[in-house]
């Protein structure tokens, strides 16, 4: 299967898994019984999140491999950079107590790549993409939903625009 088709398939799978996670979280919010709540939490932790993390790892690995060959419009790249920086800053502000020194360093590295002067927005974005996949393992350890899930729509939109060219 060509890598662009594989990325599309992974996007569709992740969309479905994120929807499943959202529905499970809704059920959890409305559950009255402590045993029902516990059961839902366990299913999320043991079934849904591991599947999401596995697919995210595949998606980001393939995205990293493919991104250097993309012709990304600088305006689209600038918009993506703004979204990435906002998400990174939000995670830094909200999760500093949970994040290890390695995660903080990765967030700093991403921001540095995106703030480099003298490079086009497209080049900055392509330089930062390879720094994203390590978050899959960190988010699994912390059992959080963070950077990758928040950035998925950004890169999904960007990928669709690149494919149209």
C-alpha positions in Angstrom: 0.0 0.0 0.0 1.5 3.4 -0.9 2.4 5.5 2.1 -0.1 8.3 1.3 -2.9 5.8 1.2 -1.6 4.2 4.4 -1.6 7.7 6.1 -5.2 8.2 4.9 -6.2 4.8 6.4 -4.5 5.6 9.6 -6.3 9.0 9.8 -9.6 7.3 9.3 -8.8 4.7 12.0 -7.6 7.4 14.4 -10.7 9.5 13.8 -12.8 6.4 14.7 -10.8 5.6 17.8 -10.9 9.2 19.0 -14.7 9.1 18.6 -14.8 5.8 20.5 -12.8 7.4 23.3 -15.1 10.4 23.4 -18.2 8.2 23.6 -16.6 6.2 26.5 -15.7 9.4 28.3 -19.4 10.6 27.9 -20.6 7.3 29.3 -18.2 7.7 32.2 -19.5 11.2 32.9 -23.1 10.0 33.0 -22.5 6.7 34.9 -24.0 6.7 38.4 -22.7 3.4 39.7 -19.2 3.2 41.0 -18.6 -0.2 39.5 -19.9 0.9 36.1 -17.5 3.9 36.3 -14.6 1.7 37.2 -15.4 -0.7 34.4 -15.5 2.1 31.8 -12.2 3.5 33.1 -10.6 0.1 32.8 -11.8 -0.5 29.3 -10.5 3.0 28.2 -7.1 2.3 29.8 -6.8 -1.4 28.7 -8.6 -1.4 25.3 -9.1 2.1 23.8 -5.9 4.0 24.7 -3.4 1.2 23.8 -5.1 1.0 20.3 -4.9 4.7 19.9 -1.3 4.9 21.0 -0.3 2.1 18.6 -2.1 3.8 15.6 -0.6 7.2 16.6 2.9 5.7 16.6 2.3 4.3 13.2 0.8 7.6 11.9 3.6 9.8 13.3 6.3 7.5 12.1 5.0 7.4 8.6 4.3 11.2 8.7 7.9 11.8 9.7 9.2 9.7 6.8 6.9 11.3 4.2 7.0 14.9 5.3 10.3 15.8 3.7 9.0 15.0 0.3 5.9 17.3 0.7 5.5 20.6 -1.0 4.0 22.5 1.8 2.7 26.0 1.1 4.3 28.6 3.5 1.0 30.0 4.6 -0.3 26.5 5.5 3.0 25.8 7.3 2.7 29.1 9.2 -0.8 28.2 10.3 0.3 24.8 11.4 3.3 26.2 13.3 1.0 28.6 15.2 -1.2 25.7 16.2 1.7 23.5 17.2 3.3 26.3 19.3 0.0 27.1 21.0 -0.5 23.4 21.8 3.0 23.0 23.1 2.7 26.0 25.3 -0.6 24.8 26.7 0.9 21.4 27.6 3.9 23.1 29.2 1.6 25.3 31.3 -0.9 22.7 32.3 1.3 19.6 32.8 4.6 20.8 34.1 4.2 18.8 37.3 3.5 15.6 35.3 6.1 16.0 32.7 9.6 14.5 33.0 12.7 16.5 32.2 12.8 14.6 28.9 9.3 15.7 27.9 10.1 19.3 28.8 13.3 19.1 26.8 11.4 17.7 23.8 8.8 20.5 24.1 11.6 23.0 24.2 13.3 21.5 21.2 10.1 21.6 19.2 9.6 25.3 20.1 13.2 26.0 19.1 12.8 24.4 15.7 9.6 26.3 15.1 11.1 29.7 16.2 14.4 29.4 14.2 15.0 32.5 12.1 16.1 32.6 8.5 14.1 29.5 7.5 10.9 29.2 5.6 7.8 28.1 7.6 7.7 25.0 5.6 11.4 24.1 6.5 10.7 24.9 10.2 7.7 22.6 10.2 9.5 19.8 8.4 12.4 20.1 11.0 10.0 19.9 13.9 7.9 16.9 12.7 10.5 14.3 13.6 10.5 15.5 17.2 6.8 14.6 17.6 6.8 10.8 17.6 8.6 10.4 21.0 5.5 11.8 22.6 3.6 8.6 21.9 5.6 6.7 24.5 5.7 9.5 27.0 1.9 10.0 26.7 1.4 6.2 27.2 3.6 6.4 30.4 1.6 9.4 31.7 -1.7 8.0 30.5 -2.5 11.4 29.0 -4.0 12.7 25.9 -2.0 15.6 24.8 0.1 16.8 22.0 -0.4 14.2 19.4 -4.2 14.0 19.7 -4.5 17.8 19.8 -2.3 18.1 16.7 -3.8 15.3 14.7 -6.4 17.6 13.1 -3.8 20.1 12.2 -1.6 17.6 10.4 -4.6 15.8 8.9 -5.7 19.1 7.2 -2.2 19.8 6.0 -1.8 16.4 4.6 -5.1 16.8 2.6 -3.9 20.0 1.1 -0.5 18.5 0.2 -2.3 15.6 -1.5 -4.4 17.9 -3.6 -1.3 19.5 -5.2 
